[in-house]
Amino acid sequence: MGCAPFPGVIPAYRQDMRDPDAPRLPSSPGFWRSPLRGPWLTSVLGLVLLAGITVLFVTGLVSYAAYNPGLSPVNDKTPDKGILGFYLFAWPTRPHWLYRLNQGVHVTLGITLTPVLLAKLWSVVPRLFALPPARSLAHALERISLVLLVGGGLFEFVTGVLNIQLDYVFPGSFYPLHFYGAWVFFAAFVAHALLKMPTALRNLRHLREERNDLVSPRPAEPTVSRRGALWFVGGGSLLLFVTTVGQNFDGPLRRTALLAPHGGGDPGSGPNGFQINKTAAYAGIDPAETGEEAWRLVITGPAGTVRLSRAQLAQLPLHSSALPIACVEGWSTSDQWWRGVRLRDLAALVGYDAGDPPDLFVESLQRHGAFRSAALRANQVADPRSLLALYVNGEELSPDHGHPARIIVPAAPGVLNTKWVARMTFGDL
């Protein structure tokens, strides 16, 4: 009794006996038996990805521009990028939430689209094994674009998700890997969309299935409708959205962001109680170097070099700015009140006109991790809200938020808001 199969379930060996002609290779037309596969389902998923991935690619390029890649090799870590690394404009500082919005959309949408991508790949899997590999030159080009599309899509989504989780298990730096992968994937995506768009629109318009290599010649009994499958995929996307979008907010909603990075741990409460990415200990900051007696900010310009203690900086004219922090991993904070010395006033100390300052190169005490130095464009230095911050929300910066001083600039990626600043060099970069 214990070995009897469930009622209505036919063991695999008995299936073979009843249907000796059942195909055993994935390249055989009847191997894939799901009745859900067909042009209509594939077209719906494809059009969702067409819109979503276009937004992902555009927001990715915008994020790249926010790093001011013209200030390479300081900011831009992409080697031999050539024409792919085109640089059209200096990244603006207004509105001050621009990068926060862009990166929040990029990361949240990428996570949300993951079930749609997987469903799309499942819907076309018979085509990946179809033989012969190429029936004509046009078919060969389509197959090559399909390989690049599938491989590039999986690569971009996997590396993106790993980066969001701060799991750098892939070989090399995330920045160039994701950059080059995006161009390969999007080129294949555009080629595939141009080839398939007329067919996809026709399938949706007529709401009918055309016999092709996605429709099984021997379909199994359906267990769910195509619309039911779409609801399932949509529900998965909604679940991922709900467990991701909270990373863009402070307070209780952030606790719902189960997929958000938690590299900084619990930020605690009080004026410094907002999200961080890396702690002072993780960055290798020695407390002895940041004490009042030991730490000096070194500022260099055409008029020479100035060394200032934190107490001397606090005696300079101080200004306040309400600015968020937005990280490339997608998380951000709401506006915090920062108080410190304007960057353009520091430029004036070393020989520049405060109304027309140059680019700025900033170096940190940080020993571990990327972006131990960063560069800012002249327009960022000139903005009156750009500060060398000494205080946040009415209290001195905590060690994890960059004590004794940190950069804060409107609309800039978090990695350019350098913490634990040690040296500032003004001049065209």
C-alpha angles and dihedrals in degrees: 000000000000092000097050116113121242113273112275094014115117115203117237094249091054091048089056090050092050094044109029090168094060108131116248100189124077089227090065114099094231097047094088105060106171109128090208094073116095145109095282097057092041091049094051093050091044094054091049089052092045091061096036099046092047088057090046092052094047093047089047091055090047090052089051090052090051089066089063092233090192086077091069140182088026099055103012112067095181112115122212093357093155116175091350090073096058114165116205107169147002108268109255127235095213131113091031092215094053098109092040091057095042097049093041089056093044097052099035092048092047092055092043093053094053095093090047091052092048091047091049091051090048091050094056100035093113088061091057090062098039118132139249094042092222131016095179141354091270091049091049091053090049091051092049091050089049092054091049090045095052096039094043093046094051091045094051095046094044096047090043093053092045091050091050088054091047089239103142096185096134120097114263131000120329092222100066094031093056092040096055093037090055093055093047092047096045093048090054090043093055092047092049093046092052091050097046105031096090091050093046093052092047092051092051094044094053095036091214139112121250116206108255141133092289094061111082115233088213106033122188123235110286118246096182136019124247090250088050089054090051090051089051092051091044091050091052090051091048091051091052091047092053092048093048111036094069090074087079093063139059127229128034094339090067089065089066090061096093091164095050120107116264098185093132095049123214108348091204125215137295130058092321093043100113134105122298130181102206130018125227089250092053091050091052096245112169109215089214090065095053099050121116093252097047107036121085127169111226114210120186131191141134092293091058136258128320125195118200133181120218090256090054091049089052089056092059120089106288127208135187132227132182104219138152129226115232122186130204088239087068104254121119141172130229118253114303124195109246125187127192147096120319113247091228090056090054088051088055090056090064100044109284131119107255089220093054109032124169132233118298132223114201126194126195136208086234113126103180131055134020128306098039083157133028141181131226128203121242092251089057092049091048095053108106090222094059108102146176090227123215098168138034126198091351097308136092114269113269118234090255091053093052110277127209092031139335139183119251119183129172117254093001125133112259094248090063090055090081118207128209091025115203105166137020122193118189120203143093110300 
